[in-house]
Amino acid sequence: MADRTIYESPLCKRYASRRMQEIFSDNNKFTTWRRLWCVLAESEMELGLNITPEQVEELKAHIDDIDYENAAGYEKKVRHDVMSHVLAYGDVCPNARGIIHLGATSCYVGDNTDIIVMSQALAQIRSLLVSAARALCAFAEEYAETSTLAYTHFQAAQPTTVGKRATLWLQDFLSDLDDLDYVVSTIRLLGCKGTTGTQASFTELFGGDEEKILALDEKIAEKTGFPGVYPVSGQTYSRKLDFRVLSVLSSIAQSAHKFSNDIRLLSHLKEFDEPFESGQIGSSAMAYKRNPMRSERIASLARYVISDLQNPAMTASEQWFERTLDDSANKRISVPEAFLATDAILQLVINVISGGRVYPKLCERHLKDELPFMATENILMYCVEHKNGDRQALHEAIREHSVAAAQRVKNDGLENDLLSRILADDRFGLSKEELEGIVYSPEGLTGQAEKQTARYVAAVKRRLDGESAGAAQVEITV
């Protein structure tokens, strides 16, 4: 049962998935430390150091049985988190006690684990991004032909289709997927570089044998599933990596925020409703309300992720020479919480687009209300081409009639009579049949929107069908 007398992060309590919480859990962190110690010992043994197979096997046998109370007791005494776990590991591996962490510094387990955990978390985010893209593809296909008003400056503009609008959301998320894949392709492990990155301790251990020193890093990377290690470092990997990773999360948050803005506006227009449970209450005071709560939550969490990017930016810029510790406390908070929040955001995006409801009749009504204005450009082009009209004179005539019709609607609450005004104006010379043919031409309403949607969605589906739903999880093989 939760202790109600202490603070708990809402990201874990209310928003993020269990999977993402597991990735950033203490257990994942500290078992990864032990796996890395196994990797180090096994690699050093393979390269000729005085370590026995029995010692390595003993280490492997006790990766998961961590006595956290014992480790906490050691940390209270030694005031060092890594050494407390070295000592606790040694208690259950008495034969291997003397070779645990041989030649390494704290960043061997700390930084390499951070890179491994971020890689695991990026795989989870990637899987959610792909799922969101698939959901948007299905939505765009379903509503590819559903005409609706488009808006510029949130003022009525030329019509589009609901599906075409969804491709704009989809394209943003696909751009984020491209950025994520690029960053993942460039991530390397820190390896084992020593206290200032010079590998001095391993130079001593291997008697200056450069091939073995280089081979140690290669083995560590191979056993942890990475393509290699960073060729140079201080004691830590460059904190630019944290900024690059969180830049991807910030970009996803930006895309999701834009999506949530559009959904909230569409909810106001009553053209779209979020999923709404049968017993859900939209407002404690106004029982009729169906507030777009999920989209508001997306916006709220996205704002947090976007602003969180400043943390790794400042941390990367503030580092001194080969190592300072003013990054540690910040990293412990800013990196996990960015991932937890982004995880929650994408879960919500998938939920809203998969379970939401479009109201085509409302789309049609709003379109008809503005259709006379929407058709004026097509009327202008038709009259210039087929009636030998003067483009500038007709433009002025349309402007005059549009202003008068708008005043009639706004001041008097009457119907829009713009088309009647144009039909009665000899400068246009249009018959009723001609005018209706221009205004209600299906192709004239939404242009290439339907075809653009079909082409784009087909291309995206080919891309997504050619890959798995997520990148492979990082696996440490020892």
N, C-alpha and C positions, 0 to 999 in steps of 0.2 A: 504494500500500500504506500502511495506517495506521501512524503512528509510535507504537510501543508504549511509548515512554519518556515520553510526555506524557499528561495527563488528557484524556479526551473525555467530554462529557456523555452519560450513559446515555439521556437523553430522545431524543437524535439517534441514538445507536448502537444502541439496543435497542427503543424504544417508539414514537416518533412517526412518522407517515407522511411519505413523501418530499414530498408536496404541502405539508404544513405547514412542513416544513423549508425548502422553496423560498420560501415566503411571507416567512419571517424571515431569509432569506439576505442576505449582504452585497450580492450582485448585484441582488436586488430592491430593496434599500434605495438603493443608489447610482445605479442606473438611474432610480429614481423621483426622486431628487434632480435628475438631468439633465432629466427630463421636466418637473419643476416649474420649472426654470430656463427651459426652452423656453416653457412656459405664460406665465411672467412676461414674458419678452422679447416674445413675440407679442402679449400683451395690452397691454403698454406701447406697442408699435408701433401697434396699432389705435387707441389713445387719443391718438396724435399725438406721442409722443416720437421723438427722432431715432435711430430704429433701422430698419434696412433689411430688406426681405424676404430678401435674400441672407444677411444675418447670421443671421436666424431659421432659414433652411434649412440653413445650415452647422451650427448647433446640433443640429437634428433629425437630421442625417446622422451624428452622432457620439454618439448616446445610448448605444448598446450596446457600443462599442469602448473600454471603460475600461482604461487602463493602470494596474493596481493597484500595480505596483512603483514607477512614477513618483509616484503619489499618496502612497505610503508614504514615499518619499524626501522629498517636500515636507513631509509631516507631521512627520518627524523634525527638519526645520529650523524650521518655523513653529509647531509644537506646537498646531495647530488643525485639527481634522478637516475642517470645512467649507471653510476657505480652501485646504487642501491639494488638495481636489477641484475648487475653482474654478480653481486654477492648472493642475492636470492637464487640465481641460476646455479651458482656454485654449490649451494647447499644441497640441491637435488642431483648435482652432477659432480660428486666429490673427486672422481678420477680425472675429470676434465677441468676442474676448477682453475688450475694453473695456466691453461692455454686459452681461456675465454677472453676475447677482446685483445688478443695478442697483436701488438704493434699499432692498434687503432686508437683514434680519438673519439670523443662522444659523438661528433658529427657523422662518424661512419654509420652508426645506427640511427641517429636522429635525422640527419638530412636525407640519407637514402630512404628511410621509411617515409618521410614527408613526400618524396618524389613518387614512391610506390603508391602511397595512399591517394595522392592527387591523380595519378594515372588511373587507379581503380575508380575514383569518383568521376573522372572525365568519361570513362566507359559507360557509367550509369547515365550521365547527362546525355551522352551521344545516343544511347538507346531510347531515351525519352524524346530527344529531338526527332529521331527517325519516326517514332510513333506519332508525334504531333504532325509531322509532315504527311504521313499516311492518312491521318484523320482529315487534314486540310484538303488533300487530294480528293478524298471521297466526298467531302462537302462541296468542293468546287465543281466536281462532276455532276452532283445531284442538282445544283442550282445554276448550271452553266447557262441555261436559257431563261432564267427568271429575271425579267427586266426590273430595274430599280433606278431611282434617282442617284446620280453621282453628285458629290459635293466638292467644291473648292471653296476654302474659307468658311466651310459649313454653310455655304449658300448654294442653292440648287444650280447644278451645272448639267452638261450633256449626260444623258442616261448611260448606264452601264448595266452589267448583270451582277447578281449576287455572287455567282461563281467567279466572275472576273475579279471582283473585289477580293475574294478569298485568295486568289493567286498572288495578290500583293503581300498578304500576310505570309503566305507560303514561301515566296521568294526571299523575304527577310530571314526566315528561319533556315532556309537552305544556304544562305550566305553565312549564317552563324555556323552551320555544319561544316562548310568549307574551312572556315577559320579554325574550328576545333580540330579538324583532321590535320591541318597544317601544323598547328602547335604540337599535337600529339606526335607527329612524325619527326619533330625536332628535339623531343625530350630525351635526355640521356641521364644516366645515373651519375652520382658524384664519384662513386668508387671508393677507393681507400687511399686518401692523399695525405693523411697525417695532420699534424697540428697547424702548419702554415701552408699546406698544399705542396710541400717539396718532397714528400715521401721519404723523409730522412730516416724514419724508424725502419722502413722496409729496406732501405739501402743498407742499413746495419744488419737486419735480420738475414738478408740474402747475400751478404758479403759483397755488396756493390754489383751484383749480377743484374744488369739492366734488363735483359730478356725476361728474367723471372719477375722483376718488379712490374714490367709492362703486362706480363701474362697474368699477374694477380688481378689487375683491374679487368682484363678481358674475361677471366673466369667468373668474377663477381657479376659482371654484366650478363654473361650467358646464363648463369644459374638463376638470375632474377628476371630473365625474359626481356632484357633491354638490348638494343642494337649496339650499345657501347657506353662509354663514360665521357664526361666532359674532359677535353684534353688538358686543361689547366684550371686551377681553382685556388682559392685561399683555403682556409679551414672549412668553409662552407661552399655550397654551390651558389652561384650568383643569384641574388634576390630578384634580379630581373625576371627570372623564371616565374616567380609567384605573380608578378605584375602581368606577364604575358598570359598566364592561365586565367587569372581573374578578369583580364580584358575580354576573354571569350565569354565568361559568365556575364559580364556587364553588357556585352553585345546581345546576348540572348535576352537579358532582362529588358533591354531597349526595345527589341522586337516584340516581346510579350506585352510591354506597356503600351506600345502603339496599338497592338491588337485589342487590348482591354479598353483603350479609349474608344475605339470604333464600336466595340460591342456595347459599351455604356451609352453611346450616342444612339445607336440603333435601338436599344431598349427604350430610350426616351421616345423615339419615333414609333414605338410599338411594332417595329418590323422584325424584331428578334427577341426571344426570351431565353435566358439561361435555363439549364435544368432546374426544376423546382419540385421538391418533394411534396407528397400529398398533404403532409401535416406541417410543412415549413411555414414559418411566420416571417413575413417581409418587414414588418414594422410593429413595434410594441404598441403604438398609438393608432396607426392607420392600417386597419386590417386588410384593406383592398390592395395594398402595395406589394409589388414584386421587384424589390430592389435588386440590381445586378451585383449581388454581394461577392460572387466568385471573381468577377472582373475587377471589382474594387480591391479585392485581396491581391490579385495579380499586380495591380498598379502599386499597391502599398509595398509589397515585398520587392517588386522590381526597383522601386525607388531606393530601397535599402541596398540592394546589390550594386546599383549604379554608383551610389555614394561610397560604398565600401571599397571601390577601386582605388580611392585615394590612399588607403592604408598601405598596400604593397608599393604604391608609387613613392610614397614618402620613405618607406623602409629601404627600398632599393637605393634611393638617393642619399640616405643618411649613413650607410655603412662606412666603417673606417678600416683602411688597409686590408689585412687578411681576415679580420673577424672582430665584431663587437656583439654584445648580447642584447642590445636594445631592440632587436628584431623579434626575440623569442616570444615575449608575452603577446605582442601584437599578432604574430603569425598564428598563435594558438587560438585566437578568436576570429580574426578576419578571414582566414582561408576556409576553415570548416563551415563557418556560418554563411559565407557566400555560396558554397556548394549546397548546404541544406536549404537555403532560401530558393536557389535556382531549381533545385529538385522539386520543391513545392510549387513553384511557378509553372513549370512544365506539366506537372500533374493536373493543375487547374486548367491550363490551356487545352489539354486533351479532353478533359471533362466537359468544358464549355462547348467546344466545337463538335464533339461527338454526341452530346446529349441535348444541345440547344435546339430551339425551334424557330424556323423562319415563317413569317406570315405573308405569303405572296399577295393576298388581297389588299393588305395595307400598303405594300410596295406599289401595287397598281394604282391605288387611290392617290398616293402622294405623287406618283408619276403623272397621272391625269391632271392633277391640280396645277402642275407646272409645265405640262406639255406644250401649251401655246408658246411659252417663252422658249422652251427647248427647241422648237421647230423653226424658229425664226432664221437661223443660219441656213438651214436647208431651203427655206422659202426664198431667201435672198439669192442663193446660188441658182435655184431653178429659174427664177425670174430673169436673172442676167443671161442665162444660157438659152432659155426657150422663149422669152418675151422681149428680148433686146432691151432689157431694163438698164438704167444707169445705176451702177453699184452704189455710188456715194449717195445718190438721191434716195434710193430704196433703203439704205442703212438709216438715213435720217428719218424716213417715214416710220420705220420699225421702232426707232427710238422713241418717237413721239407717241405712237400708239401703245408701246409697252409702258411708258410712264403713266399714261392715262388709265390703262387697264389695271396697273398695280395700285394706283390711288383708289380705284373703284373697289378693289378687293380689300385693301387695308383700311380705308376710311369708312366704307359703307358695309363691309362684310358681304359683298355681293360676288357673284360668279365672275370668273376671269373671261372677259369678252374680247380678248385680243384677236382671236381668229375671225370673229364677226367684223371687227374694225378693218382688218386686212382685206377680207372678202369684199367689203363695201368700198374700198379705196381703188379708184381706177388706175392709179399709178402701178399697181401690181397686175391688173388685168387677169385675175384668176377666177376660174369657175369653182363652184363648190366641190365638184368631183376632183378637179386638179388639186385643190387645197387639201382635201382629205387624203388624197393619194400621197401627198408629200408628208403630211403630218403623221399619218398612221402607217407609213411604210416600215415593215419590220426591220429591214436592213438599215433604214435611215435612223432608227431609234438608237441602236447600240453599236453600230459600226461593226468592227471585227471582234467585239468582245467575246462572243461565243466561240469563234474559231481560235482566237488567241488562247482562251481557257483550255480548249481541247488539246491544242498543240503543246502547251506548257505542261499540263498535267500528265500527258502521255510521256513526255521527256523525263519528268520527275519520277514517274512510276517505273520507267525503265531503269533509271539510276538506282532507285531504292530496291527494286526486285533483284538487282545484280549483286546485292550485298546482304550480310546478316543484319539483324536489327541493332546490333551494337558491337563495338570493338572488343576484341578479346581481353578478358580480364588479365591483369598481371599475375603470373604464377611464379612462385619461387620453388625451384626444383632442387631439393636436397634430400 
